[in-house]
Amino acid sequence: MIPDDIRASDPELFGYLDAELVRQNTTLQLIASENFTSPAVMAATGSVLTNKYAEGYPGKRYYGGNQHIDQVEELARQRVTSLFGAEHANVQPHAGANANAAVYLALLEIGDTVLGMSLDHGGHLTHGSPVNFSGRMYRFCSYGVSESDERIDFDQLRDVALRERPKLIVAGATAYPRRIEVEPFRAIADEVGALLMFDAAHIAGLIAGGAHPSPVALADVVTFTTHKTLRGPRGGCILTKAEHAQAIDKAVFPGLQGGPLEHVVAAKAVAFKEAAQPSFRTYAAQVVTNAQALAEALAGEGFRLISGGTENHLMLVDLRPFDAELTGKQAQEVLDRAGITLNRNAIPGDPRSPFVTSGVRIGAAAVTTAGMGVPEMVEIAHLIARALRERDDETSLDAVRDQVGVLCAKHTPYPA
Ligand SMILES: *Cc1c(COP(=O)(O)O)cnc(C)c1O
């Protein structure tokens, strides 16, 4: 994909990029937060817009020469508000974490109480982890999943909310395999007089594609990343009710960021258009179908699915019933050697440390984009099980890697 004269100008660096392209084309990408962007998204990301300073917003910039940039950002805003039926959008956050930071900066004072999902039950670092700015600047308390069905425990959530009186409730997760309905969150937020933020980082593409219910009408603010199931460039976005629009815009700039990455904003506009096409609805539905097929096949191999399965693009797998000795860390390393890329992940109530874990998280969005369907999901489950079962046998791992290569050759994200 890199022109020869450019490669020749810096073989060392572009050699690494070539190698990464080969890796993406020839191994299985099962990290739940990853996807393959279209050539159009990559063209916009690699465009001359990277040269331009555009601090401010369309029509209100601090630098000259922004007539075309303004059209780009305005188009991105129009497309995303229409895609999600939102009142206002800010397309400038550099990433999902920045989008969340901007919301906190806009709606909270330092030290305010916030209620979010606990990290070890599937919440994100920006939902109050002590090692993250969120946990250091605000007083986070948490809810989690119930022990019985491993789904969000709304009784507990309501109890904590009544006791702690948060100013903001954060819905949304980074490792939760079930639908997240916004209604019970809204009801509890109203009962305690809290604002409601819905962090749709993972599922924005499923919402846009009609495979998951939309939180936009009921949440005060919705944040998301554009690079996970939504399949756009690496970046963040905030949708908000009109009453919070000004506060959110001021929090993103000048509150938190400097010049926006307008080349990425352009690529977001491309992705928002792609997500409005009928083919994106087909993709979103297929992602869920594939995830369910993969989960079912893994259960057939002796793994336990957290909450018994999945309703979105990802699953959390408890490795212990398959092999009590096998840790998430080991599984990740073995599968890497076999050409299968995924990440270890703590499971609810995990007795092992977050660096070791008893589980892995698996996502079906990228392989779906690459064109795989249910038969491939069943094969992937067999390959995962075989690699883990025969993990001490290099010949077996090589054999799995070969089969992975065959699968990827049939469904290559970026064919030559
Ligand atoms: C991925 C994720 C984020 C952060 O996105 P980055 O782009 O990595 O900063 C925030 N919230 C949730 C729930 C996520 O899954």
The ligand as a Tripos MOL2 file, in Angstrom:
@<TRIPOS>MOLECULE
LIG
   15    15     1     0     0
SMALL
NO_CHARGES

@<TRIPOS>ATOM
      1 C1        -12.0580    1.8790   24.3370 C.3       1 LIG1
      2 C2        -12.8610    2.5680   25.3810 C.ar      1 LIG1
      3 C3        -12.5980    3.9030   25.7630 C.ar      1 LIG1
      4 C4        -11.3510    4.6440   25.3570 C.3       1 LIG1
      5 O1        -11.0730    4.7730   24.0560 O.3       1 LIG1
      6 P1         -9.5860    5.2040   23.5910 P.3       1 LIG1
      7 O2         -9.8110    5.6300   22.1940 O.co2     1 LIG1
      8 O3         -8.7390    3.9940   23.7580 O.co2     1 LIG1
      9 O4         -9.1380    6.3250   24.4750 O.co2     1 LIG1
     10 C5        -13.4670    4.5170   26.6350 C.ar      1 LIG1
     11 N1        -14.5280    3.8650   27.1380 N.ar      1 LIG1
     12 C6        -14.7920    2.5920   26.8340 C.ar      1 LIG1
     13 C7        -15.9950    1.9270   27.4280 C.3       1 LIG1
     14 C8        -13.9620    1.8910   25.9550 C.ar      1 LIG1
     15 O5        -14.2220    0.6150   25.6750 O.3       1 LIG1
@<TRIPOS>BOND
     1     1     2 1
     2     2     3 ar
     3     2    14 ar
     4     3     4 1
     5     3    10 ar
     6     4     5 1
     7     5     6 1
     8     6     7 2
     9     6     8 1
    10     6     9 1
    11    10    11 ar
    12    11    12 ar
    13    12    13 1
    14    12    14 ar
    15    14    15 1
@<TRIPOS>SUBSTRUCTURE
     1 LIG1         1 GROUP 0 **** ****
